[in-house]
Structure formats: structure tokens, C-alpha cells
Amino acid sequence: MTVTKVENPWVAKADAVAHSVLARHANDVDDMGRWPAESVAALGEAGLLGLTVPAALGGAGAGPTTFTAVTSALAAQCASTAMIYLMHVCATQVMVRAPSFPLREGLLKRIATGRHLGTLAFSEKGSRSHFWAPVSQVVLEGDRHLLSADKSWVTSAGHADIYIINTRASRAVELTDSTLYYVPGDTPGMSISGDFNGMGLRGNGSAPMRLEKVAVPTSHRVCDDGAGFPLMMEAVLPWFQVGSAAVSLGIARAATAGIRQHLLASKLEHLHQPLASLMNLRARLAQMQIAVDTHAAFLADISHRMEEGDPNVLLAVLESKAAAAEMALQVTDLAMRTGGGACFSRHLSVERNFRDARASAVMAPTTDVLHDFIGKALLDMPLF
């Protein structure tokens, strides 16, 4: 019996936008280190910014399985845009899972129309990649909540409409006693502390942000005072983990496809043979494809378990980002060596894939931190 694969319409739409828009601007975005305005606008027009917004609020109501497939498709053409998208979805999920947030429905409806872009501002200069432990602390003045912080590497800094800010609660005692706030992008007191000039993901607008006595009303508090950490663990950690893994997967998939095309198109003219005739190069391509397919299956399984509400999925969620990041490093390294001078001279997009793949390992939670978390989980030790 022949089984016909049913194509997910959102993944098909993402793939179409990725090829028609993201791919067209990816090299320029990377070369100039510029914000991919055309690509982000295309995501909004396609309805992809509202992918995980509940259907009752105008979104698609999609879960992790569709989200990771969409993000991977975007990353295969422009990893910078995919990272912007990942942080947008994480900010969206914070609001989706905060039913007591007074502005929740209105903001989610606007996101669903494609008019609002969100992001997270968690990591701070003082606590570095330990995003769950901010050093800043909110100051309460009646209904005014004053936020002052030096945020590190905020994706979409200066471009987002919605910032979800993490800060220590007004009466914090423990490191994890935090509160989340919604801060509109045009709020006075927020400033960008510098441009992003990274090795990879050069268009994701990741820059330090300073908040100087930014005043917001109580209605902008996303959760109860001190309840930020549980919300981050429920909404941000799992979606960021699998989303980051999807970005790494898309990058590795692009590098593999790029090398395949290179081996087919390039020739050893003196031998009248394509590069594909060399056994060692075919073997490297095979290694790359096996790694990509293995991690694609692993990520699909984790995403499905998240949707099913598997109570034992946390370990696999922690593994997802670390495993995919290491896989992308290995695959893009193989790709560079297989493509040789064509890659090194930047005649192939594989060189961009190689640089973009390096970001995940040092992005909080870093691979080293995740390995520690995984070890703790295996030994029945508390993660924090």
C-alpha cells in the first residue's frame, strides 16, 4: 500500500517565502550585517508571525511540530531571519501562557495580523549567559514600575514592537525570584548600546540594550510579582530549545544541499569527470546527510512529545539544542572541507552556513551549560 504524505500547509508556505524572499536577500543581509526588513515583512504578510497564536485570537494555533518545521525551513535560507522568528515566537508563547496578563488578548490579536514583532530581553551584562538570574531589580512607585537594566544581545533590538523583559522581583530573595514585563518598543528610556558585528547570524539585530528608569504601569506586568521564573521554564525554555535546534538543523541542511549541488555541478575537466566521481567526497556528503536526518527525526519526536504533553520530555528538550548545535558544527565543518577553495573563497553559501552554525553553541543556555543541566537531570539533581 502506498502512503501519501500530507504536506503541512504552514510549512509549505514557510518554504515558499524562504525561497522567494529570504534566499534573495540572505547574502546581502550577511555581507552588510543589516536587518532583514524584507524578510520579516514577508513573514508577517504570510501569517507566520501568528503561527502559534491561539486560533480563537486569530492565529493558526500551531504547536511545536509545525513551529520547528517552519523555523528549519526559514533557517535553510536565512538563519538570521530564522533567529528573529524564533525569538518572536518565544515572546508570543510567554503571552499565550500568561492568562492573567491584562493586555494578553489585544497583543496576541495584533501579532496574529502580522503587524507586531516580539522578542525577549532576558540575559544581562552582570549574569551573562545565565538568563534566568537577572541582576536588575524593578522599583515600585505606586502603579509605576521602574525598570533599569543592561541587557545583553537582544535579538531584534531597536526593531521589535514588543519586548518581554525579565528582572528581579521587587521583593526578590532567591536568584530566580523574577518578574516578566511587557515593554512597547517606543517606550522612553530604552536605548541600543551598540551595533551587532558578529561572526554569524549577522542580520539578527542582536545588540545590547539599556533600560534607564523605564516606567510601565502594572497592566504591563505579564505575571505576578516573583512568578517570572516558572513562566520562563514553562513557555520560553522548551520553545527556545527546540526552536534553536530547528535553526541548527536548517543551517546543516542548507550546507548539505550546497555541497551536493557543488559535487554535481563542478568538474575535474582534465579527467572529464564531476567532483561527484571522488569516493571520499561522496563519503563526506553521506556523513552529512546521515547527521541531518538523524537529528531531524530526533527533533520531530521531541516536538511531538511536547504537543502530547509528555511529562518526561524535559531531558530530551534539554538535549535538543545541544545535540543540534554540535551536529551543525560538525556538518558545516565537513562541508567546508568538502567544498575546499570554493567554500573558503565564499563562492558557495556554505561559508555563511559555517559561520551561522557557530552561534548556537555560545548562545544562552550555552552547550556547556546544557551539558551540565543534562548531567544533573540524569543524576536526579536540581537544575538550578
N, C-alpha and C positions, 0 to 999 in steps of 0.2 A: 504494500500500500504506500502510495506517495503522500507525504505530509507537506502541505503547503504552508510556508512560513508567513504569518500575518505581520505585516510591517506596521510598526508603531507610527502613527501619523505625525506625532510631535518630533520623533527622531528623524523622520524623513524631511520634515520642514526645517529642522536644525541643520541637517546635512546640506539641504539646498541653499540655505542662507550662508552657510560656511563656505561653500564652493563659489557662490555668485558674488558675495560681498567680502567676507573675511579674507579669503585667499587673495583677492585682488589688492588688498591694502596691507597685507601682513609684512611684506618685505620693507615697505616704506615706514610702517609703524616701528619696526625693529631698527631700521637704519637711523631714523630721526629720533627714536625714543619718545614718540608722540602719542597722545591719547587717541585711540581708535574710534573717533566720533562716528564715522560712517557705519562701523560695525555694530556699535552699541545701539545706534538708532535703528538699524535693521532688526536687531533682536526685539526691540520694543514693537516695531511695526508687525513683526511676525507673531506677536503674542507670547514670546518666550520668556519675557520678564515676569509674566503672570503664571508661569508653568506650575508652580507649587502653591499658588494662592487657592484656597477652597473654592469649589465651583459655585457655592452659594454667594460668594463675593465677586464673581465674575472671572475667576481664574480657571485653570484646567484641572486643578485638584490632583496633580500628578504626584506620585511617590518617588522614592529613591531609585527604583529601577529605571524609570523614564528619565529622571534627572541625570543619573550617571551616564546613560547612553547619549543624551543630548550634550552634556558637557564634554564628553570624549570626542564627539563629532566636531564640536567647536574647536577644541584644542588641537585637533589634527590639522587645522588650517591656520589658526592664530591662537597660540597659547596665552598671549596677553589678554585677549578678549575673553577667553575661557576663564581666566583667573578673576577678571572683573565680574563675570557672570556668577562664578562660584560664590564670591563674597556677597553679591546681591541676594542670592538665594538663601545664604546663611542669615542675613539680616531679615529677610522675609520670614524665615522659619521662626526666628525669635518672636515676631509679632503674631504669627499663626498660633504659637503655643503659649501666648500670654493673654488669656481671656479677660483678665481684669484690667488690661491696658485700655484707658478710655478712648484713645484715638485709633484703636486697632482696626475697626471695620473701615473707617474712612481711608486710612492709609493703604490698606490692602486692596481696596477697590481702585485706588489710583494706580497702584502698582500693576494691577490686572489690565489696566488700559494701556500700559506701556509708557506712561508719562513720568514715572518716578523710578529712579535708580537708587538702590540702597547699598550700604556697606557696613563693615564693622570697624570700630576703633577700640581695640582691646589692649594690645601689647603696649608697654610703656618703657621709656628710656631706663627707668630705675630698676625694673624687674625683667627687662629684656624679653626673652622668648617665653618666660613663664606668664603667659597671658592671663592666667586665672588668678594672679596675685597682683593687682594694681597697687601702686604706691600713692596715687592721688586719692583724695577723700572729699566727698561732697560736703558743702557747708549749707546748712538750712537757715533761711531768713524768712520765717513765716511760710508763705506759699512760694517763695523764690528759692530755687535750688541752684547754688553756685558751683560750677564745675571748673576746676583748674587742673590741667594735666599736660604732660609732654608725651604724646602718643607716638609710637614708633611705626613707621612704614604702613600707613593706612592706604590700602588699595582704593583707587578712585578718589584720592584726596583732592579736594577742590572741584570735583566733578559730580559727586553724588548729591542727591536731593535729600537722602535720609541717612543719618549716621546713628548707629546704635553704639552708645558709649558705655564702657564698663569703668566703674570707680568704686573705691571703698565706701561702704555704707556709713551713714552719719554716726552710728554708734558701734562701728566695727571693733571686734576683738581679735578674731582669727584672721589669718591671711585670706581666707576665702569668703569673708563677710563682705560681699559686694552688692551693688545695685546697678541695674541697667537703665539707661535713659535714651529717649529719642531726642535727637537734636537736628532740626532742619538745617540744610546746607547753607542757608543765608543768615544764620543766627550771628549777631555781632559777637566778637571776641574769639572767633576761630580763625586761625591763620596757618598757612603751609610754611613749614620751616626750611624747605629746600626742595630741589628737583630730584627726581629719581634718575640715576645714571647707572643702572645695574648691568651685570653681565648678561642676564637673560630676562625674559618677561618684560622687555624694555618699555612696552606701551601700557602697562597696567596702572600707571599713575600712583605707584606706591611711594609715599613720601611721609616724613614726619609732620605731625600736626600739633599745634599748641592751642590749648584752650585756656584763656585768661579770664577768669570770673564770668564764664558763660552762664547766663541766667535763663533758666527754663521753669515753667510752672509745674506744680505737682501732677497735672494731667499728662506731662511728658515722661513721667516715671513709668517704665514698661512693666515693672514688677514691684512687689512690696519691698520696702527698705530691708536690705540684707539678703534678699532672695535671688540675687543675680547668679550666684554660682550654680545652684541646681538647674536654673533655666539654661545656662550655658552648657551644662553637661547633657541636658535633655535635647536641646534644639540645635546648638552650634556644633559641639564635638562630633556627633555621628555624621551630620550632613557635611561638615567640612572635611572629615576624614575620607569619606567615600568620594566626595567631590574632588578633593585633591588627588586621590588615586585615579579618578577618571581623567584629570588633566594629564597626569603622567602617562596613562595608557594611551591617550590621544597623541601625545608627543612621540612615544615609542612607535605607535602605529604609523605615523607620518614618516618617521625615519626609515622604517622597514619598507614602506611603499616607495620612498625616494630611491633607496638602494636597488630595489627590484627594477625600477624603471631605468636606472643608470646601467645596470648589468645588461639589460635588454637592448638599450639604445647605443651604447658605446662599443667600439670595435678595436681589436688588435689588427690593424689594417695589414701589417706585414704578414700575418698568418691567415688573413681573411676569415677571422672568427670574432664573434661578440665576446665581451668580457664574461658573459654567462657560460662560456665554454670552460672556464677555470674552476676546477673542483673545489679549491679552497675558498673561493668567493661564494660559491653556491652553498657550501657548508656553513659559512658565517650567516648568510641570509636565512638558512634553515634555523640556526640557533636563535636568531632574532624573532622569527615568526613563532617558534615554539614558546618563547618567553612571553610574547604579546598574547597569544591565545590562552596560555595558562593563566595569566593574570586577568584577562577578560572574563574567563569562567569564574575565577575566584571572586571578582568584584560583583559579577551578576548574582552569584549565590548570596553574598553578604547583603546586597541591596534587597533581594527577595526576602531574606530573613528579617530585615528591618521592617519591611512592609507587613510581614506576617506577625510582627510583634514578638519575635523570638526573645525570651528573657535572657538567653545565654549568648546573645550576639556580640556583647561588648568586646570580648577578646578579639574576635575576627575584625571588628570595626577598628580597633587599635592597630591590628596588623596591616590593614588595608593600605594606609598611606605609606607606612614604612616599606612595605613589600613592593608597592608600585614605584616608589621613588628609587629604590635600589635597582629595580628592573629597568627603569628608564635610563639610569646612568649606564648600565651595562649594555643595553641595546644601542643607545646612541654612540657609545664608545666603539662598539663593533661596527656601527655604520660608518663612523669617521675613518676607521682603519680600512674598511672595505672600499670606500669611495676614494681613499687616498687623496691625491692632489686636487681632484675635482671638488672634494669637500673642504679641504684646507684653504683653498683659494676662494671659497664661498660661491662657487658656481652652482652648487646644489643647496637647497634649503635645509639639508641635513645638518649643516653647521649651526644654523639657528636652532634646530631641534636639540642639538648637543648642548648649547648654552642654556636654553629654556629648561632642559631637564635638570640642571643643577640646582634650581631654586627650591624644589620641594624638600630636599634633604636638610636645608638650613632654615626652612620656614616653620614657625611655631605651630604645633609642637614638632620640634626637630626629630630627625630619625633617631638620634642618640637618646633623646627624652622618651620617644615612643618605645624603643627597645627596653628602657628601664621600666616603663609602665607595663609592658607585656610581661617582663620578668616578674614584676610584683604581682600581677594578676595570676600568673601561673603558680606563684608561691603563696597565694591567698593573703597577700599583704595589701594594706590600703594604698591607693594610688597617690593620694595627696596627704 
